[in-house]
Amino acid sequence: MQVPLYQVKAEFFRMLGHPVRIRVLELLQHGPVSVRDLLADIEIEPSSLSQQLAVLRRSGIVVSTREGSTVRYELAGGDVADLLRAARRILTELLTGQNQILAELQQADALPQPLPAPR
């Protein structure tokens, strides 16, 4: 039995659904980064980073190369960077809408309130 495409997509987004993995992908958008530099930027335990990198590597989103004792990670393709840029655009639109609603609420709070009718 073949797995439906929507289920495969859901698994893909679940795999992305960890803050450390997202941060790693953001850092890798600009080119290969060593594990040492990832650790310095993310500030988590090496074992935790290793686990998250393993998930990304198994999924095929990132690849690693060894140069002597240094291991560098990079995105396997540019599509992931495009996905992260699209997510930023979507979040910007959503947050802009929320800011507009917040401004309207604050403006309504600043207006003088009518006195309650006498009883």
C-alpha positions as CSV (number, residue, x, y, z in Angstrom):
1,M,0.0,0.0,0.0
2,Q,1.4,3.4,-1.0
3,V,1.6,6.2,1.5
4,P,-0.5,9.2,0.5
5,L,1.5,12.3,-0.5
6,Y,-0.2,14.4,2.1
7,Q,1.1,12.0,4.8
8,V,4.7,12.1,3.4
9,K,4.4,15.9,3.4
10,A,3.2,15.9,7.1
11,E,6.2,13.7,8.0
12,F,8.5,16.1,6.2
13,F,7.1,19.1,8.2
14,R,7.3,17.1,11.4
15,M,11.0,16.4,10.8
16,L,11.5,20.2,10.4
17,G,9.5,20.9,13.5
18,H,12.3,21.3,16.0
19,P,13.8,24.7,16.9
20,V,17.4,23.4,16.7
21,R,16.9,21.9,13.3
22,I,15.4,25.1,12.0
23,R,18.3,27.1,13.4
24,V,20.9,24.7,11.9
25,L,19.2,25.1,8.5
26,E,19.1,28.9,8.8
27,L,22.9,28.9,9.6
28,L,23.6,26.6,6.6
29,Q,21.8,28.8,4.1
30,H,25.0,30.8,3.7
31,G,27.3,27.9,3.0
32,P,29.0,25.0,4.8
33,V,29.5,25.4,8.6
34,S,31.7,23.4,10.9
35,V,30.2,21.6,13.9
36,R,32.3,23.8,16.1
37,D,30.7,27.0,14.6
38,L,27.3,25.5,14.9
39,L,27.8,24.7,18.5
40,A,29.0,28.3,19.1
41,D,26.0,29.8,17.4
42,I,23.3,27.5,18.8
43,E,24.8,27.0,22.3
44,I,23.5,23.5,23.1
45,E,25.2,20.3,24.2
46,P,27.3,18.6,21.5
47,S,25.3,15.4,21.9
48,S,22.0,17.3,21.3
49,L,23.4,19.0,18.2
50,S,24.7,15.6,17.0
51,Q,21.2,14.1,17.4
52,Q,19.6,16.9,15.4
53,L,22.2,16.8,12.7
54,A,21.7,13.1,12.4
55,V,18.0,13.6,11.8
56,L,18.7,16.2,9.1
57,R,21.3,14.0,7.5
58,R,19.1,10.9,7.4
59,S,16.3,12.9,5.8
60,G,18.7,14.0,3.0
61,I,18.3,17.7,3.7
62,V,22.0,18.2,4.8
63,V,25.2,16.5,3.9
64,S,28.5,16.4,5.8
65,T,32.1,16.4,4.8
66,R,35.2,15.8,6.8
67,E,38.3,17.8,6.4
68,G,40.9,16.4,8.8
69,S,39.3,16.5,12.2
70,T,36.7,19.1,11.1
71,V,33.2,18.1,10.1
72,R,31.3,20.6,8.0
73,Y,27.6,20.5,7.2
74,E,25.8,22.1,4.3
75,L,22.4,22.1,2.7
76,A,21.9,19.3,0.1
77,G,20.2,21.7,-2.2
78,G,18.8,25.2,-2.5
79,D,15.2,24.3,-2.1
80,V,15.4,24.2,1.7
81,A,16.8,27.8,1.7
82,D,13.8,28.7,-0.5
83,L,11.4,27.0,1.9
84,L,12.9,29.0,4.9
85,R,12.6,32.3,2.9
86,A,9.0,31.4,2.1
87,A,8.3,30.7,5.8
88,R,9.8,34.1,6.7
89,R,7.5,35.8,4.2
90,I,4.5,34.0,5.5
91,L,5.3,34.8,9.1
92,T,6.0,38.5,8.2
93,E,2.5,38.7,6.7
94,L,0.9,37.0,9.6
95,L,2.6,39.1,12.2
96,T,1.9,42.3,10.2
97,G,-1.8,41.4,10.3
98,Q,-1.5,40.8,14.1
99,N,0.2,44.2,14.5
100,Q,-2.6,45.9,12.7
101,I,-5.2,44.3,14.9
102,L,-3.1,45.2,18.0
103,A,-2.9,48.8,16.8
104,E,-6.7,49.0,16.3
105,L,-7.3,47.5,19.8
106,Q,-4.9,50.0,21.3
107,Q,-6.5,52.9,19.4
108,A,-9.9,51.7,20.6
109,D,-8.7,51.6,24.2
110,A,-7.3,55.2,23.9
111,L,-10.7,56.6,22.9
112,P,-12.8,58.0,25.7
113,Q,-15.3,55.4,26.9
114,P,-19.0,56.4,27.2
115,L,-20.3,56.7,30.7
116,P,-22.7,54.0,31.8
117,A,-26.3,54.8,31.5
118,P,-27.9,55.7,34.9
119,R,-30.1,53.0,36.4
